[in-house]
């Protein structure tokens, strides 16, 4: 089973390595920046 905390860290690390803001990643994925924030904080999985 995949640990949610590890998933959150992976999203954050990959986004930072690319120099993307949460807004940029959200636009690329077609979701809201708030969703990205929740994913990175482990608040929401969807």
GURO-877879 format. One record per atom (N, C-alpha, C): residue number from 1; chain; atom name; x, y, z. Coordinates in nm, 2 decimals, always signed. Example, Ala and Ser with C-alpha at 12.3 -4.5 7.8 and 13.67 -1.06 7.14 Angstrom:
BEGIN
pos:1 unit:A site:N east:+1.32 north:-0.57 up:+0.78
pos:1 unit:A site:CA east:+1.23 north:-0.45 up:+0.78
pos:1 unit:A site:C east:+1.32 north:-0.33 up:+0.78
pos:2 unit:A site:N east:+1.28 north:-0.22 up:+0.71
pos:2 unit:A site:CA east:+1.37 north:-0.11 up:+0.71
pos:2 unit:A site:C east:+1.29 north:+0.00 up:+0.79
This chain:
BEGIN
pos:1 unit:A site:N east:+0.08 north:-0.12 up:+0.00
pos:1 unit:A site:CA east:+0.00 north:+0.00 up:+0.00
pos:1 unit:A site:C east:+0.09 north:+0.12 up:+0.00
pos:2 unit:A site:N east:+0.05 north:+0.22 up:-0.07
pos:2 unit:A site:CA east:+0.12 north:+0.35 up:-0.08
pos:2 unit:A site:C east:+0.08 north:+0.44 up:+0.03
pos:3 unit:A site:N east:+0.18 north:+0.50 up:+0.10
pos:3 unit:A site:CA east:+0.16 north:+0.59 up:+0.21
pos:3 unit:A site:C east:+0.12 north:+0.73 up:+0.16
pos:4 unit:A site:N east:+0.01 north:+0.78 up:+0.20
pos:4 unit:A site:CA east:-0.03 north:+0.91 up:+0.16
pos:4 unit:A site:C east:+0.07 north:+1.02 up:+0.18
pos:5 unit:A site:N east:+0.14 north:+1.01 up:+0.30
pos:5 unit:A site:CA east:+0.24 north:+1.12 up:+0.33
pos:5 unit:A site:C east:+0.35 north:+1.11 up:+0.22
pos:6 unit:A site:N east:+0.39 north:+1.00 up:+0.18
pos:6 unit:A site:CA east:+0.50 north:+0.98 up:+0.08
pos:6 unit:A site:C east:+0.45 north:+1.04 up:-0.05
pos:7 unit:A site:N east:+0.32 north:+1.01 up:-0.09
pos:7 unit:A site:CA east:+0.26 north:+1.06 up:-0.21
pos:7 unit:A site:C east:+0.26 north:+1.22 up:-0.21
pos:8 unit:A site:N east:+0.23 north:+1.27 up:-0.10
pos:8 unit:A site:CA east:+0.23 north:+1.42 up:-0.08
pos:8 unit:A site:C east:+0.36 north:+1.48 up:-0.11
pos:9 unit:A site:N east:+0.46 north:+1.41 up:-0.05
pos:9 unit:A site:CA east:+0.60 north:+1.46 up:-0.07
pos:9 unit:A site:C east:+0.65 north:+1.45 up:-0.21
pos:10 unit:A site:N east:+0.61 north:+1.34 up:-0.28
pos:10 unit:A site:CA east:+0.65 north:+1.33 up:-0.42
pos:10 unit:A site:C east:+0.59 north:+1.44 up:-0.51
pos:11 unit:A site:N east:+0.46 north:+1.47 up:-0.49
pos:11 unit:A site:CA east:+0.40 north:+1.57 up:-0.57
pos:11 unit:A site:C east:+0.47 north:+1.71 up:-0.54
pos:12 unit:A site:N east:+0.50 north:+1.74 up:-0.42
pos:12 unit:A site:CA east:+0.57 north:+1.86 up:-0.38
pos:12 unit:A site:C east:+0.71 north:+1.87 up:-0.44
pos:13 unit:A site:N east:+0.78 north:+1.76 up:-0.42
pos:13 unit:A site:CA east:+0.92 north:+1.76 up:-0.47
pos:13 unit:A site:C east:+0.93 north:+1.77 up:-0.62
pos:14 unit:A site:N east:+0.85 north:+1.70 up:-0.69
pos:14 unit:A site:CA east:+0.85 north:+1.70 up:-0.84
pos:14 unit:A site:C east:+0.81 north:+1.84 up:-0.89
pos:15 unit:A site:N east:+0.71 north:+1.90 up:-0.83
pos:15 unit:A site:CA east:+0.67 north:+2.03 up:-0.87
pos:15 unit:A site:C east:+0.78 north:+2.14 up:-0.84
pos:16 unit:A site:N east:+0.84 north:+2.13 up:-0.73
pos:16 unit:A site:CA east:+0.95 north:+2.22 up:-0.70
pos:16 unit:A site:C east:+1.07 north:+2.21 up:-0.79
pos:17 unit:A site:N east:+1.10 north:+2.08 up:-0.82
pos:17 unit:A site:CA east:+1.22 north:+2.05 up:-0.91
pos:17 unit:A site:C east:+1.20 north:+2.12 up:-1.05
pos:18 unit:A site:N east:+1.07 north:+2.12 up:-1.09
pos:18 unit:A site:CA east:+1.04 north:+2.18 up:-1.22
pos:18 unit:A site:C east:+1.02 north:+2.33 up:-1.21
pos:19 unit:A site:N east:+1.02 north:+2.39 up:-1.09
pos:19 unit:A site:CA east:+1.00 north:+2.53 up:-1.08
pos:19 unit:A site:C east:+0.86 north:+2.58 up:-1.10
pos:20 unit:A site:N east:+0.77 north:+2.48 up:-1.08
pos:20 unit:A site:CA east:+0.62 north:+2.52 up:-1.10
pos:20 unit:A site:C east:+0.56 north:+2.56 up:-0.97
pos:21 unit:A site:N east:+0.47 north:+2.65 up:-0.98
pos:21 unit:A site:CA east:+0.38 north:+2.69 up:-0.87
pos:21 unit:A site:C east:+0.27 north:+2.59 up:-0.87
pos:22 unit:A site:N east:+0.19 north:+2.60 up:-0.76
pos:22 unit:A site:CA east:+0.07 north:+2.51 up:-0.75
pos:22 unit:A site:C east:-0.03 north:+2.55 up:-0.86
pos:23 unit:A site:N east:-0.03 north:+2.68 up:-0.89
pos:23 unit:A site:CA east:-0.12 north:+2.72 up:-1.00
pos:23 unit:A site:C east:-0.08 north:+2.66 up:-1.13
pos:24 unit:A site:N east:+0.04 north:+2.66 up:-1.17
pos:24 unit:A site:CA east:+0.09 north:+2.61 up:-1.29
pos:24 unit:A site:C east:+0.06 north:+2.46 up:-1.30
pos:25 unit:A site:N east:+0.09 north:+2.38 up:-1.19
pos:25 unit:A site:CA east:+0.06 north:+2.24 up:-1.19
pos:25 unit:A site:C east:-0.09 north:+2.22 up:-1.21
pos:26 unit:A site:N east:-0.17 north:+2.30 up:-1.14
pos:26 unit:A site:CA east:-0.32 north:+2.28 up:-1.14
pos:26 unit:A site:C east:-0.37 north:+2.30 up:-1.28
pos:27 unit:A site:N east:-0.32 north:+2.40 up:-1.35
pos:27 unit:A site:CA east:-0.36 north:+2.43 up:-1.49
pos:27 unit:A site:C east:-0.32 north:+2.31 up:-1.58
pos:28 unit:A site:N east:-0.21 north:+2.25 up:-1.56
pos:28 unit:A site:CA east:-0.16 north:+2.14 up:-1.64
pos:28 unit:A site:C east:-0.25 north:+2.02 up:-1.62
pos:29 unit:A site:N east:-0.30 north:+2.00 up:-1.49
pos:29 unit:A site:CA east:-0.38 north:+1.89 up:-1.46
pos:29 unit:A site:C east:-0.53 north:+1.91 up:-1.47
pos:30 unit:A site:N east:-0.57 north:+2.04 up:-1.49
pos:30 unit:A site:CA east:-0.71 north:+2.07 up:-1.51
pos:30 unit:A site:C east:-0.79 north:+2.07 up:-1.38
pos:31 unit:A site:N east:-0.71 north:+2.10 up:-1.27
pos:31 unit:A site:CA east:-0.78 north:+2.11 up:-1.14
pos:31 unit:A site:C east:-0.75 north:+2.24 up:-1.08
pos:32 unit:A site:N east:-0.81 north:+2.27 up:-0.96
pos:32 unit:A site:CA east:-0.79 north:+2.40 up:-0.89
pos:32 unit:A site:C east:-0.65 north:+2.40 up:-0.82
pos:33 unit:A site:N east:-0.60 north:+2.52 up:-0.80
pos:33 unit:A site:CA east:-0.48 north:+2.53 up:-0.72
pos:33 unit:A site:C east:-0.50 north:+2.48 up:-0.57
pos:34 unit:A site:N east:-0.62 north:+2.50 up:-0.53
pos:34 unit:A site:CA east:-0.66 north:+2.45 up:-0.39
pos:34 unit:A site:C east:-0.65 north:+2.30 up:-0.38
pos:35 unit:A site:N east:-0.68 north:+2.23 up:-0.49
pos:35 unit:A site:CA east:-0.67 north:+2.08 up:-0.49
pos:35 unit:A site:C east:-0.52 north:+2.04 up:-0.48
pos:36 unit:A site:N east:-0.44 north:+2.11 up:-0.55
pos:36 unit:A site:CA east:-0.29 north:+2.08 up:-0.54
pos:36 unit:A site:C east:-0.25 north:+2.10 up:-0.39
pos:37 unit:A site:N east:-0.29 north:+2.21 up:-0.33
pos:37 unit:A site:CA east:-0.25 north:+2.24 up:-0.20
pos:37 unit:A site:C east:-0.30 north:+2.13 up:-0.10
pos:38 unit:A site:N east:-0.42 north:+2.08 up:-0.12
pos:38 unit:A site:CA east:-0.48 north:+1.98 up:-0.04
pos:38 unit:A site:C east:-0.40 north:+1.85 up:-0.06
pos:39 unit:A site:N east:-0.37 north:+1.82 up:-0.18
pos:39 unit:A site:CA east:-0.29 north:+1.69 up:-0.21
pos:39 unit:A site:C east:-0.15 north:+1.70 up:-0.14
pos:40 unit:A site:N east:-0.09 north:+1.81 up:-0.15
pos:40 unit:A site:CA east:+0.05 north:+1.83 up:-0.09
pos:40 unit:A site:C east:+0.04 north:+1.82 up:+0.06
pos:41 unit:A site:N east:-0.07 north:+1.87 up:+0.12
pos:41 unit:A site:CA east:-0.08 north:+1.87 up:+0.27
pos:41 unit:A site:C east:-0.14 north:+1.74 up:+0.32
pos:42 unit:A site:N east:-0.18 north:+1.65 up:+0.23
pos:42 unit:A site:CA east:-0.24 north:+1.53 up:+0.27
pos:42 unit:A site:C east:-0.39 north:+1.54 up:+0.32
pos:43 unit:A site:N east:-0.45 north:+1.65 up:+0.28
pos:43 unit:A site:CA east:-0.59 north:+1.67 up:+0.32
pos:43 unit:A site:C east:-0.69 north:+1.59 up:+0.24
pos:44 unit:A site:N east:-0.66 north:+1.58 up:+0.11
pos:44 unit:A site:CA east:-0.75 north:+1.51 up:+0.01
pos:44 unit:A site:C east:-0.67 north:+1.43 up:-0.08
pos:45 unit:A site:N east:-0.73 north:+1.32 up:-0.12
pos:45 unit:A site:CA east:-0.67 north:+1.23 up:-0.22
pos:45 unit:A site:C east:-0.73 north:+1.25 up:-0.36
pos:46 unit:A site:N east:-0.84 north:+1.32 up:-0.37
pos:46 unit:A site:CA east:-0.90 north:+1.34 up:-0.50
pos:46 unit:A site:C east:-0.90 north:+1.48 up:-0.55
